[in-house]
Amino acid sequence: MSSQLALYAGAAAVLSTAAITWAVRLAPTARPSGTAPFTAPEPGVRYLRCDSPHCAHMTYPHRPSAGGAFVCSNCGNVKGATA
């Protein structure tokens, strides 16, 4: 009988440890205190995939230029120029 009681006590200990861990992770003190500040993009800026290997084909802000082209703000590559 005592071996069955030990099994139940062990299971109860595991479940209570999981419940305490869950409660601590959901506590308000465990959450980040602030969020990142939002900055509105400049008018006309588009986030396009840069075709330059320097930018590793990632998405960067492209600013409008003359002739309908967009210039990458990271590497200066021109995209979408009308020839």
Residue pairs with C-beta under 8 A, 6 or more apart in sequence:
24 30
41 47
41 61
42 61
42 63
44 63
44 64
45 61
45 62
45 63
45 64
45 73
46 61
46 62
46 64
46 70
47 59
47 60
47 61
47 62
48 59
48 60
48 62
48 70
48 72
48 79
48 80
49 57
49 58
49 59
50 57
50 58
50 59
50 60
50 62
50 72
50 74
50 75
50 77
50 79
51 57
51 77
51 79
52 72
52 75
52 77
54 74
54 75
54 77
55 72
55 74
55 75
55 77
60 72
60 73
60 74
60 75
61 72
61 73
62 70
62 71
62 72
62 73
62 79
63 70
63 71
63 73
64 70
64 71
65 71
65 78
65 81
67 81
67 82
68 80
68 81
68 82
69 78
69 79
69 80
69 81
69 82
70 78
70 79
70 80
71 77
71 78
71 79
72 78
72 79
